[in-house]
Amino acid sequence: ALRRTLSHAESLAVVRRIVSGLLALPDQRLDRAEQQEILSILSTFGGVPQVTSSIARLLRAPDQSIVQHAEAMLRVVRRRSGNAEVDAAMAAGDSIAAGGGVQEALRLYDRAAESLPTWAG
């Protein structure tokens, strides 16, 4: 079977459907592990605006482990641009900076920002 590449608009529509489905799940009774898994999955969709607000709502959860996981996933989401190349450049920059290559990391961050100026990583 032939597989075609989705257009950007089609990809966004698919992602929105997935995110909407995931956001509906917390209305059900879920245990801590299931809630944390949903948070982790949602964090992969950093380019979808409703994800950040949905994760942020869990910062008020009565379970402190869910709050901590939500905080961690918000950090992940804020680093995602919705563009795989930009995200890869940011990750490479983080790795290089951690190894002491601050100037090289800054060049990667600058390139990422130039290639997607509407995103402020």
N, C-alpha and C positions, 0 to 999 in steps of 0.2 A: 504494500500500500504506500502511496505517496503521501508525504507529510509536507504541508506548506507552512511557511513562516507567517506568524500572525503580524498584522500591522500594529503600530503602537496603540492605536485606538482600540483594536480588538484585544490586545494584551491587557490594557487598562480595564476593559469591561470584564474580562475573565477574573482579574485580580479583585475587582470590586465585588463580584459575585462570591468569590472565595471568602473574602474578608467579611462580607455581610453574613454569610453562613457561620463563620467562626464567632462573630459578635453575637449572634442569636443564641449560641450554646450556653453562655453563662446564665441565661434565664432559667436553665434547668438546674437541678441539684447535681453539682460536680464536686468531687473530692479535691483535696489540695493538689495532688499530682496532676489531675486533669486540668485544673485551673492554670498551673504552671506551664503545662504543655501548650495550652491555648495561647498564653502570653508569649511563649517562645515562637510559636508559629506566626502570630500576629507581627512580631518584631521583624520578620523577614520582608514585610510589606511596607517598608519605610517610606516609599513614594506615595502612599495613599493617605491623605490628610486625616481621615476619620480614625486611623489606627492610633495615632498619638493620643487623641482625646479618650479613646476607649481604654487604652492602657492606663492613662492618668486617673481614670475613675477608680481603678483598683488600688490606688494609693490610700484610699479610705477603708480598705477591707479590714475587718476585725482581726484576721489572721496575719500576724507580723511577717511570716515567711512569704505570704503572697505579696505583701507590701514591698518587701525587699526584692523579690523577683521582678515585680512591676518596675521598680526603680532601675534595676539592671537592664531590663528590656527597653525602657525609655532611652537609656544611653545608647543601646544598639540602634534603635529606630532613628535617633537623631543623627547617627553616622551614615544612614542609608539615604542615597540620593534618588533611587529609582533607576539608576543607570549603572549597569554592571561594570563598565570600564572606569567610571569615576569612583565607584566603590572599591574596585581593585587598586586603583592608584592611592586612595586614602589608606587602605589596609597596608599597602607596601610602604607608604610614608610612615605609618605608625611603627612598623617593624624596623625600618631603618632608623627612626628617631630613638627607639628603645635601645638600639645598638650603638648610639652615640653619633649617628650621621645626621645631625640636626639640619645642616644646610641642604643636604640632598633631599631630606624629607620635606623641607619647606618648598623646594622646587617642585616636588610631586604634588603637594597641596595646592600650590599656585596653578599648576597645569590642570588639576582637577577643577578648580574654581573657574578657570578660563574656559574649559570645555563645556561647563554647565553653569553659566553665570546666574541662573535663576535659583540655584540651590546654594544656601549658605551653610556649608558643613562646619 
